[in-house]
Amino acid sequence: MDGLKGAHVGHPGCEYHIYHRDDLWEAAKAQTILHELYEITLDRLAEIHSHGVPVPSGPDPVICRQAERFAAAVLMQPDIFLSYAQASGLDLVPLQDAFGCAYSSVALRLAEVVARPC
């Protein structure tokens, strides 16, 4: 995996496969799968929009950040996350424990949810 947590492989018009490292803890596997699903969705939309013409692919830092935000949003829904965040006094440690996500994902989600509460 060359240092990656996960990757997806697919061909235009065919199915995709998601791979992740076996040594990841369960929450990291969920985050990785959601990250890859976001990227697959963008790939498929680009393919549809380009009318079947192959679209260049490869790691894109902007898309990777968007994929991480997507995965964090799915795993930490805003209403319940905001309640837990307020109850914890915005402390990452109990939030990480409650949601079982990486500290970086919890911090990212905390910044988004607190900045724009629902």
ROZA-432115 format. One record per residue: residue number from 0; residue in three letters; y, z, x of N, C-alpha, C, O, CB in turn. Coordinates in pm, 1 decimal, padded with zeros to 6 digits. Atoms other than C-alpha are relative to their C-alpha. Glycine has a CB too. Layout:
BEGIN
[NUM ALA [Y Z X] [Y Z X] [Y Z X] [Y Z X] [Y Z X]]
...
***
This chain:
BEGIN
[0 MET [-00120.1 00000.0 00082.0] [00000.0 00000.0 00000.0] [00126.7 00000.0 00086.5] [00237.5 00000.5 00033.0] [-00000.3 00121.1 -00093.4]]
[1 ASP [-00115.0 00009.6 -00090.6] [00226.9 -00010.1 00307.6] [00110.9 00100.2 -00032.2] [00228.8 00065.0 -00030.7] [00056.4 -00139.9 -00004.4]]
[2 GLY [-00098.2 -00103.7 00026.5] [00398.5 00317.9 00219.9] [00051.0 00003.6 -00142.7] [00128.5 00092.7 -00177.5] [00113.9 -00016.7 00090.8]]
[3 LEU [-00042.9 00001.2 00139.7] [00451.1 00225.3 -00147.0] [-00084.4 00096.9 -00081.6] [-00201.0 00121.1 -00050.5] [-00009.4 -00142.3 -00058.8]]
[4 LYS [00076.5 -00082.3 00093.8] [00350.1 00459.0 -00426.4] [-00084.7 -00087.2 -00091.1] [-00195.7 -00050.5 -00129.7] [00093.6 00088.4 -00083.6]]
[5 GLY [00071.3 00089.5 00089.5] [00248.7 00165.9 -00640.4] [00054.5 -00139.8 00009.0] [00156.2 -00166.0 00073.2] [00007.6 00049.4 -00142.1]]
[6 ALA [-00041.5 00140.1 00003.0] [00273.5 -00204.1 -00701.4] [-00067.1 -00066.5 -00119.0] [-00165.7 -00016.6 -00173.2] [-00036.2 -00073.6 00133.4]]
[7 HIS [00064.4 00079.3 00104.6] [00197.1 -00462.1 -00963.7] [-00021.5 -00141.3 00052.0] [00053.7 -00191.9 00135.3] [00085.1 -00001.2 -00130.7]]
[8 VAL [00034.8 00134.6 -00039.8] [00035.3 -00799.5 -00924.2] [-00026.1 -00079.2 -00126.9] [-00093.7 -00031.7 -00218.2] [-00123.6 -00001.9 00095.5]]
[9 GLY [00022.7 00086.1 00115.2] [00040.1 -01084.3 -01171.5] [00043.9 -00141.2 00029.3] [00112.7 -00167.8 00127.9] [00072.7 00053.1 -00121.9]]
[10 HIS [-00036.5 00140.0 -00012.7] [00080.5 -01453.9 -01215.1] [00063.5 -00044.3 -00131.0] [00026.5 00006.4 -00236.9] [-00123.9 -00088.1 00035.7]]
[11 PRO [-00064.4 00045.5 00123.7] [00303.2 -01637.1 -01465.3] [-00101.7 -00038.5 -00107.2] [-00194.7 -00115.2 -00082.3] [00090.9 -00118.6 00029.2]]
[12 GLY [00088.1 00029.7 00112.0] [00133.1 -01650.9 -01802.7] [-00132.3 00073.7 00001.9] [-00213.7 00055.3 -00088.6] [-00026.3 -00143.9 -00003.8]]
[13 CYS [00127.7 -00072.5 -00010.6] [-00150.3 -01422.8 -01691.0] [00024.2 00149.9 -00011.8] [00137.2 00195.1 -00030.1] [-00071.3 -00032.6 00134.1]]
[14 GLU [-00011.8 -00145.1 00008.9] [-00221.2 -01053.0 -01701.1] [00049.2 00058.2 00132.4] [00041.5 -00004.8 00237.9] [-00134.8 00062.6 -00039.1]]
[15 TYR [-00047.7 -00072.8 -00117.3] [-00074.2 -00801.4 -01461.3] [-00093.0 00117.2 00025.8] [-00158.3 00168.5 -00065.0] [00146.6 00048.7 -00019.3]]
[16 HIS [00076.2 -00118.2 -00039.3] [-00247.6 -00525.4 -01271.5] [00094.4 00093.3 00074.0] [00174.6 00050.7 00157.1] [-00124.0 -00037.7 00088.8]]
[17 ILE [-00080.8 -00101.7 -00066.5] [-00083.9 -00202.1 -01163.3] [-00092.3 00080.1 00090.9] [-00200.4 00123.2 00050.7] [00073.0 00093.1 -00104.0]]
[18 TYR [00074.4 -00078.3 -00097.4] [-00205.5 -00025.2 -00852.2] [00087.1 00116.0 00045.8] [00208.6 00102.1 00059.6] [-00044.4 -00087.6 00120.7]]
[19 HIS [-00071.4 -00113.9 -00057.3] [-00110.0 00318.9 -00725.8] [-00091.0 00069.4 00099.7] [-00213.4 00057.7 00094.7] [00046.9 00099.1 -00110.5]]
[20 ARG [00078.6 -00073.2 -00100.8] [-00216.6 00533.0 -00436.1] [-00080.7 00109.8 -00067.7] [-00031.7 00176.2 -00159.2] [00092.3 00060.6 00109.7]]
[21 ASP [00086.9 -00103.1 00055.8] [-00504.5 00764.5 -00515.9] [00045.2 00141.1 00035.2] [00014.1 00235.9 -00036.9] [-00140.8 -00020.9 00047.8]]
[22 ASP [-00037.1 -00133.6 -00044.9] [-00349.4 01053.7 -00325.7] [00124.9 00054.5 -00069.2] [00171.6 00162.9 -00034.1] [00021.8 -00001.4 00148.4]]
[23 LEU [-00116.5 -00049.9 00073.7] [-00053.0 01085.7 -00565.9] [-00041.9 00109.1 -00097.7] [-00152.4 00104.9 -00151.6] [00070.4 -00115.0 -00075.3]]
[24 TRP [00028.9 -00099.1 00103.0] [-00036.5 01391.3 -00789.6] [00021.4 -00066.9 -00135.5] [00087.5 -00170.5 -00143.6] [00090.4 00128.2 00016.0]]
[25 GLU [00004.2 00064.2 00131.8] [-00073.9 01317.8 -01162.1] [00138.0 -00040.9 -00051.7] [00153.1 -00150.2 -00106.4] [-00064.9 00092.9 -00099.4]]
[26 ALA [-00133.9 00033.8 00048.5] [00297.8 01328.3 -01246.0] [00056.8 -00119.8 00075.6] [00125.4 -00203.4 00016.8] [00094.1 00120.5 00013.9]]
[27 ALA [-00048.1 00114.1 -00078.6] [00375.0 01085.8 -00964.2] [-00070.6 -00128.1 -00043.3] [-00010.5 -00235.5 -00041.6] [-00022.0 00024.6 00150.9]]
[28 LYS [00071.7 00116.8 00050.5] [00106.4 00851.3 -01096.6] [00065.4 -00050.1 -00128.9] [00085.9 -00170.4 -00145.1] [-00149.1 00033.9 -00024.5]]
[29 ALA [-00064.8 00038.8 00125.6] [00269.2 00853.4 -01442.3] [00135.0 -00065.7 00027.7] [00167.4 -00169.3 -00030.4] [00018.3 00122.8 -00092.2]]
[30 GLN [-00130.7 00055.3 -00036.7] [00612.5 00792.2 -01289.9] [-00016.6 -00139.4 00060.5] [00059.2 -00230.8 00028.0] [00073.0 00093.6 00099.7]]
[31 THR [00024.1 00128.4 -00066.3] [00474.2 00508.5 -01076.6] [-00042.4 -00107.1 -00100.1] [00005.8 -00220.2 -00094.4] [-00107.1 00015.4 00108.6]]
[32 ILE [00045.6 00096.4 00100.7] [00297.1 00340.0 -01368.1] [00115.7 -00044.6 -00088.5] [00129.4 -00163.6 -00116.9] [-00112.1 00060.8 -00086.2]]
[33 LEU [-00115.7 00035.8 00082.3] [00611.8 00353.6 -01582.8] [00098.6 -00085.9 00078.7] [00155.9 -00180.4 00024.5] [00070.0 00126.5 -00052.0]]
[34 HIS [-00087.1 00079.4 -00087.8] [00817.1 00220.5 -01290.8] [-00051.0 -00144.6 00004.5] [00026.3 -00238.9 -00012.5] [00005.1 00061.5 00144.4]]
[35 GLU [00058.2 00134.3 -00009.0] [00579.6 -00074.4 -01254.7] [00005.3 -00072.9 -00134.1] [00026.8 -00194.1 -00137.4] [-00144.7 00008.3 00048.6]]
[36 LEU [-00010.3 00062.8 00132.1] [00576.1 -00138.2 -01631.0] [00140.5 -00055.8 -00024.3] [00156.1 -00163.2 -00082.3] [-00036.0 00101.2 -00109.9]]
[37 TYR [-00137.4 00048.9 00012.5] [00954.4 -00170.0 -01623.7] [00016.5 -00130.2 00078.1] [00073.2 -00226.9 00027.3] [00100.8 00106.3 00050.2]]
[38 GLU [-00012.1 00120.5 -00081.8] [00933.9 -00422.7 -01341.6] [-00079.0 -00116.8 -00059.1] [-00033.6 -00231.1 -00053.9] [-00047.6 00028.2 00142.2]]
[39 ILE [00079.1 00105.0 00064.8] [00658.1 -00616.6 -01521.7] [00075.2 -00055.6 -00120.3] [00076.5 -00176.7 -00142.6] [-00138.1 00054.3 -00043.4]]
[40 THR [-00077.7 00045.3 00115.7] [00873.0 -00630.4 -01834.4] [00111.7 -00093.1 00043.8] [00133.2 -00197.2 -00018.2] [00058.0 00119.6 -00076.7]]
[41 LEU [-00105.2 00088.8 -00051.2] [01160.9 -00776.5 -01633.9] [-00059.1 -00131.8 00049.1] [-00001.1 -00237.7 00025.4] [00077.9 00068.5 00113.8]]
[42 ASP [00066.0 00122.3 -00046.0] [00922.3 -01025.6 -01471.1] [-00032.8 -00091.9 -00117.9] [-00006.0 -00212.0 -00114.3] [-00128.4 00034.3 00077.9]]
[43 ARG [00039.7 00079.8 00117.1] [00791.5 -01138.5 -01809.8] [00122.0 -00058.1 -00071.2] [00120.2 -00174.1 -00112.3] [-00082.0 00085.8 -00098.3]]
[44 LEU [-00121.6 00050.2 00063.6] [01140.1 -01167.8 -01959.3] [00061.4 -00113.4 00082.3] [00107.7 -00212.9 00026.6] [00102.0 00113.8 -00018.1]]
[45 ALA [-00052.7 00106.3 -00086.5] [01254.4 -01372.6 -01659.7] [-00085.4 -00125.6 -00012.6] [-00033.1 -00237.0 -00014.7] [00005.0 00046.8 00147.5]]
[46 GLU [00090.9 00114.0 00014.5] [00948.9 -01594.1 -01694.8] [00024.6 -00071.7 -00132.8] [00030.6 -00194.6 -00137.1] [-00147.1 00046.6 00009.3]]
[47 ILE [-00025.6 00059.2 00131.3] [01013.2 -01649.1 -02065.9] [00134.1 -00072.5 -00000.2] [00145.5 -00184.1 -00051.0] [-00002.7 00108.2 -00110.0]]
[48 HIS [-00134.6 00058.3 -00002.4] [01382.1 -01716.2 -02007.1] [00004.6 -00126.1 00086.4] [00082.3 -00217.5 00058.7] [00101.6 00102.7 00051.9]]
[49 SER [-00000.7 00116.3 -00090.2] [01305.0 -01963.8 -01726.6] [-00094.1 -00109.9 -00049.0] [-00112.9 -00210.8 00019.0] [-00039.6 00042.6 00142.1]]
[50 HIS [00089.1 00099.8 00061.2] [01062.4 -02153.9 -01955.5] [-00119.1 -00033.4 00088.5] [-00156.5 -00149.8 00102.8] [00077.1 -00127.0 -00030.9]]
[51 GLY [00121.5 00018.3 -00078.9] [00763.1 -02102.9 -01729.2] [00020.9 -00037.2 00144.8] [-00075.5 -00043.7 00221.1] [-00082.0 -00102.6 -00062.0]]
[52 VAL [-00027.3 00030.6 -00140.8] [00934.6 -02195.2 -01403.6] [-00017.8 00129.6 00079.2] [00038.6 00232.0 00040.7] [00145.5 -00060.4 00019.8]]
[53 PRO [00019.8 -00124.4 -00076.9] [00820.7 -01942.5 -01138.6] [00133.0 00061.7 00042.5] [00224.1 -00006.9 00088.9] [-00086.2 -00027.3 00124.3]]
[54 VAL [-00120.0 -00074.9 -00036.7] [01081.5 -01676.8 -01076.7] [-00029.3 00073.3 00130.2] [-00132.7 00139.2 00141.6] [00042.8 00100.1 -00113.7]]
[55 PRO [00025.0 -00071.5 -00125.2] [01116.3 -01542.1 -00722.7] [-00016.8 00149.7 -00026.2] [00054.6 00208.0 -00107.7] [00115.0 -00024.2 00100.1]]
[56 SER [00021.3 -00143.6 00017.5] [00985.4 -01189.6 -00698.0] [-00002.1 00068.4 00134.7] [-00004.0 00004.2 00239.7] [-00130.5 00027.6 -00076.0]]
[57 GLY [00000.7 -00080.8 -00120.7] [00983.0 -00911.5 -00448.3] [00081.4 00124.2 -00025.9] [00153.5 00131.2 -00125.5] [00055.2 -00078.4 00121.3]]
[58 PRO [-00073.7 -00124.1 00020.8] [01128.3 -00565.9 -00408.5] [00150.5 -00023.6 -00006.3] [00208.2 -00092.3 00078.0] [-00032.2 00098.9 00110.5]]
[59 ASP [-00145.4 00007.0 00017.6] [01484.6 -00539.0 -00532.2] [00048.8 00142.9 -00018.6] [00011.2 00207.6 -00116.3] [00040.7 -00092.0 -00123.2]]
[60 PRO [-00043.6 -00139.9 00009.2] [01659.4 -00205.1 -00469.5] [00068.8 00034.5 -00131.7] [00052.4 00145.7 -00181.9] [00093.1 00031.1 00113.2]]
[61 VAL [-00067.7 -00026.8 00127.4] [01871.5 -00235.6 -00784.7] [-00101.9 00015.5 -00111.7] [-00092.5 00107.8 -00192.5] [00099.4 -00112.9 -00034.1]]
[62 ILE [00103.4 -00007.6 00103.2] [01569.1 -00302.4 -01004.2] [-00085.9 00124.3 00020.0] [-00126.6 00187.0 -00077.8] [-00087.9 -00126.7 00001.6]]
[63 CYS [00078.7 -00121.6 -00026.5] [01376.5 -00020.2 -00834.1] [00072.1 00124.1 -00052.4] [00009.1 00212.4 -00110.6] [-00027.5 00014.8 00151.4]]
[64 ARG [-00076.6 -00113.8 00053.3] [01656.6 00225.0 -00919.4] [-00003.1 00000.7 -00152.6] [-00017.2 00106.4 -00214.0] [00146.2 -00004.7 00049.9]]
[65 GLN [00007.3 00008.7 00145.7] [01659.4 00099.0 -01279.0] [-00138.6 00042.0 -00049.0] [-00150.5 00110.8 -00150.4] [00032.5 -00143.4 -00047.5]]
[66 ALA [00137.0 -00035.3 00037.3] [01281.1 00135.8 -01294.7] [-00022.4 00150.6 00010.2] [-00090.7 00208.9 -00074.0] [-00100.5 -00074.2 00088.9]]
[67 GLU [00011.5 -00146.0 -00013.2] [01304.1 00495.3 -01169.2] [00072.3 00070.4 -00114.6] [00022.1 00168.6 -00169.4] [00057.2 00047.0 00135.8]]
[68 ARG [-00074.7 -00058.0 00112.4] [01568.4 00573.7 -01431.9] [-00078.3 -00014.9 -00129.9] [-00083.5 00078.0 -00210.5] [00138.5 -00066.7 -00013.7]]
[69 PHE [00080.9 00024.6 00119.1] [01348.8 00418.3 -01701.2] [-00116.4 00098.1 -00007.2] [-00138.7 00161.4 -00110.4] [-00052.2 -00144.5 -00000.9]]
[70 ALA [00115.4 -00089.9 -00002.2] [01043.3 00618.8 -01596.6] [00042.3 00144.2 -00027.3] [-00023.7 00215.2 -00103.2] [-00072.2 -00009.2 00135.1]]
[71 ALA [-00048.8 -00137.0 00022.9] [01243.2 00942.6 -01585.6] [00040.3 00019.1 -00146.5] [00015.2 00124.8 -00204.3] [00120.4 00031.2 00093.1]]
[72 ALA [-00041.7 -00010.1 00140.6] [01387.1 00870.8 -01932.4] [-00119.8 00008.9 -00093.1] [-00115.9 00081.8 -00192.2] [00086.6 -00119.9 -00038.7]]
[73 VAL [00120.5 -00006.1 00083.2] [01040.4 00812.4 -02078.0] [-00066.5 00136.5 00012.0] [-00108.9 00194.3 -00088.1] [-00099.0 -00111.1 00039.8]]
[74 LEU [00069.1 -00127.0 -00022.7] [00895.6 01127.1 -01921.8] [00080.9 00122.1 -00041.8] [00024.5 00228.4 -00067.5] [-00036.0 00012.3 00144.4]]
[75 MET [-00087.7 -00113.0 00032.9] [01196.0 01347.2 -02003.2] [00098.9 -00044.1 -00107.6] [00214.0 -00076.8 -00079.0] [00075.6 00052.0 00127.2]]
[76 GLN [-00081.7 00044.1 00113.1] [01328.9 01258.9 -02348.2] [00126.4 00085.2 -00011.0] [00120.9 00206.3 00010.2] [-00081.0 00006.9 -00131.4]]
[77 PRO [-00129.7 -00068.8 -00011.7] [01698.2 01351.2 -02380.2] [00014.5 00127.6 -00081.2] [00065.5 00227.0 -00029.4] [00107.0 -00092.4 -00040.2]]
[78 ASP [-00021.9 -00119.3 00082.7] [01691.6 01598.8 -02669.3] [-00072.0 00122.6 00055.0] [-00011.8 00228.3 00074.0] [-00046.1 -00026.2 -00142.5]]
[79 ILE [00077.2 -00114.6 -00049.0] [01413.7 01820.1 -02540.3] [00039.3 00034.0 00143.3] [00043.9 00151.4 00180.3] [-00151.2 -00029.1 -00008.0]]
[80 PHE [-00039.4 -00026.4 -00137.8] [01520.6 01778.8 -02178.8] [00131.2 00076.8 00005.1] [00145.0 00169.9 00084.4] [00012.4 -00130.7 00078.1]]
[81 LEU [-00128.5 -00069.8 00001.9] [01877.0 01887.7 -02259.1] [-00017.8 00146.0 -00040.7] [00046.2 00234.8 00015.7] [00097.7 -00070.0 -00095.6]]
[82 SER [00027.5 -00138.8 00041.7] [01745.4 02197.1 -02438.4] [-00057.9 00081.8 00115.5] [-00013.4 00193.4 00142.0] [-00097.6 00002.1 -00119.7]]
[83 TYR [00059.7 -00068.7 -00114.6] [01529.5 02291.6 -02141.0] [00102.9 00018.0 00112.2] [00107.4 00122.7 00176.6] [-00122.4 -00078.4 00051.7]]
[84 ALA [-00100.4 -00006.7 -00105.9] [01814.7 02213.9 -01900.2] [00098.5 00113.1 -00026.5] [00130.9 00190.3 00063.7] [00074.6 -00133.6 00012.3]]
[85 GLN [-00094.1 -00106.5 00034.6] [02054.3 02443.1 -02083.8] [-00065.6 00136.8 00010.5] [-00004.8 00231.4 00060.5] [00054.9 -00021.0 -00141.2]]
[86 ALA [00071.4 -00127.7 -00005.9] [01794.3 02718.3 -02113.9] [-00027.3 00043.4 00144.0] [-00033.9 00162.9 00172.8] [-00131.4 -00009.9 -00076.9]]
[87 SER [00029.8 -00032.9 -00139.7] [01721.2 02698.3 -01740.5] [00126.2 00024.3 00081.7] [00118.2 00060.6 00199.0] [-00081.0 -00111.3 00063.5]]
[88 GLY [-00124.4 -00010.8 -00075.0] [02087.7 02713.6 -01645.0] [00017.4 -00116.1 00097.5] [00080.0 -00102.2 00202.6] [00004.5 00131.9 00075.0]]
[89 LEU [-00005.6 00123.0 -00080.7] [02053.4 02358.7 -01504.4] [-00072.3 00015.1 00134.3] [-00035.2 -00048.5 00232.9] [00145.7 -00039.6 00024.5]]
[90 ASP [00077.7 -00026.1 -00121.7] [01801.2 02483.6 -01245.6] [-00115.5 -00100.5 00010.4] [-00197.6 -00111.1 -00080.6] [-00054.5 00146.3 00000.5]]
[91 LEU [00102.8 00101.7 -00018.9] [01577.6 02209.3 -01106.3] [-00142.0 00056.1 00005.6] [-00236.1 -00007.8 -00041.5] [00027.9 -00075.9 00125.4]]
[92 VAL [00135.4 -00054.2 -00020.1] [01284.9 02436.9 -01024.0] [-00072.4 00021.1 -00132.7] [-00183.9 -00029.1 -00147.7] [00006.7 00132.5 00076.9]]
[93 PRO [00072.4 -00013.8 00126.6] [01197.7 02543.9 -01381.3] [-00012.3 -00132.1 -00076.2] [-00109.0 -00152.2 -00149.7] [00069.1 00102.4 -00087.4]]
[94 LEU [00009.2 00130.3 00066.4] [01272.7 02192.0 -01507.0] [-00113.7 -00082.9 00059.5] [-00187.7 -00149.4 -00013.0] [00133.4 -00076.4 00012.1]]
[95 GLN [00110.4 00071.4 -00064.6] [01035.9 02042.5 -01252.3] [-00133.2 00057.3 -00045.4] [-00228.4 -00017.2 -00068.9] [00012.0 00007.9 00153.5]]
[96 ASP [00122.3 -00065.5 00045.1] [00773.2 02295.5 -01355.2] [-00031.4 -00036.5 -00145.3] [-00146.6 -00064.0 -00178.7] [00012.5 00152.4 00014.9]]
[97 ALA [00020.0 00028.7 00142.2] [00822.8 02229.9 -01728.2] [-00041.9 -00144.6 -00025.0] [-00126.5 -00170.6 -00110.5] [00126.9 00030.0 -00077.0]]
[98 PHE [00026.3 00141.1 00025.6] [00813.0 01850.3 -01705.0] [-00099.7 -00061.5 00097.6] [-00147.6 -00172.5 00074.1] [00128.4 -00076.7 00005.2]]
[99 GLY [00099.8 00048.3 -00094.1] [00581.8 01809.3 -01405.7] [00039.0 -00127.6 00071.5] [-00047.3 -00203.7 00115.3] [-00127.7 -00021.4 -00070.4]]
[100 CYS [-00048.5 00120.6 -00068.6] [00798.0 01537.4 -01253.6] [00052.8 00037.1 00137.1] [00075.7 00154.4 00166.3] [00110.1 -00071.0 -00082.7]]
[101 ALA [-00054.5 -00023.0 -00132.9] [00924.2 01498.0 -00900.8] [00141.0 00057.0 -00010.6] [00213.7 00027.2 -00105.3] [00000.4 -00130.2 00081.9]]
[102 TYR [-00135.2 -00056.9 -00001.1] [01238.0 01692.6 -00814.1] [00106.9 -00109.2 -00005.4] [00209.0 -00093.9 -00072.4] [00020.2 00086.4 00124.8]]
[103 SER [-00098.3 00108.3 00000.3] [01419.0 01365.7 -00749.1] [00015.9 -00059.7 -00139.7] [00127.1 -00094.5 -00179.3] [-00040.8 -00109.1 00099.5]]
[104 SER [-00007.0 00052.6 00136.4] [01332.6 01241.2 -01099.9] [00071.0 00098.3 -00092.8] [00150.7 00058.8 -00177.8] [-00140.8 -00030.4 -00053.1]]
[105 VAL [-00064.5 -00102.6 00082.0] [01438.0 01570.1 -01257.2] [00149.9 00002.6 00028.1] [00230.5 00012.6 -00064.4] [-00062.5 00139.1 00027.0]]
[106 ALA [-00142.8 -00000.3 -00035.8] [01767.7 01564.0 -01066.9] [00070.4 -00121.6 -00057.9] [00180.8 -00110.3 -00111.1] [00017.8 00003.2 00153.0]]
[107 LEU [-00056.3 00122.5 00057.0] [01832.0 01205.2 -01171.9] [00019.0 00013.8 -00150.5] [00124.3 -00020.3 -00204.4] [-00090.4 -00120.2 00031.0]]
[108 ARG [-00007.1 -00014.3 00146.2] [01755.6 01283.3 -01535.3] [00102.4 00105.5 -00039.3] [00173.9 00088.7 -00138.0] [-00138.0 00036.6 -00057.6]]
[109 LEU [-00097.3 -00105.3 00028.0] [01962.8 01601.0 -01527.4] [00141.3 -00055.8 00007.1] [00223.7 -00028.6 -00080.2] [-00016.4 00116.9 00098.6]]
[110 ALA [-00134.6 00059.4 -00014.3] [02266.6 01408.9 -01403.6] [00031.4 -00091.2 -00116.8] [00144.5 -00092.0 -00165.3] [00011.4 -00078.7 00132.0]]
[111 GLU [-00024.0 00091.6 00111.5] [02225.5 01150.0 -01677.9] [00013.8 00071.4 -00133.2] [00105.3 00042.1 -00210.1] [-00111.3 -00100.3 -00008.7]]
[112 VAL [-00000.9 -00067.0 00130.8] [02151.3 01380.8 -01969.6] [00119.0 00093.0 -00014.4] [00179.7 00099.7 -00121.3] [-00129.0 00078.4 -00020.6]]
[113 VAL [-00112.8 -00092.2 00008.7] [02417.2 01637.7 -01886.7] [00131.8 -00077.0 -00004.8] [00226.5 -00034.1 -00070.8] [-00000.8 00097.5 00119.2]]
[114 ALA [-00121.8 00081.2 00002.0] [02677.1 01367.3 -01824.6] [00020.4 -00067.1 -00134.9] [00134.2 -00088.2 -00177.0] [-00004.9 -00105.4 00109.8]]
[115 ARG [-00007.2 00066.5 00130.3] [02595.1 01199.8 -02158.5] [-00095.0 00066.7 -00096.7] [-00196.3 00006.2 -00131.9] [-00032.6 -00150.1 00012.4]]
[116 PRO [00092.5 -00065.0 00092.1] [02434.4 01452.6 -02392.2] [-00008.2 -00076.3 -00131.6] [00089.6 -00133.7 -00179.5] [00042.6 00144.7 -00025.3]]
[117 CYS [00022.7 00070.2 00127.7] [02284.1 01307.8 -02707.8] [00048.3 00082.6 -00118.0] [00037.0 00039.0 -00232.5] [-00148.8 -00033.0 -00017.6]]
***
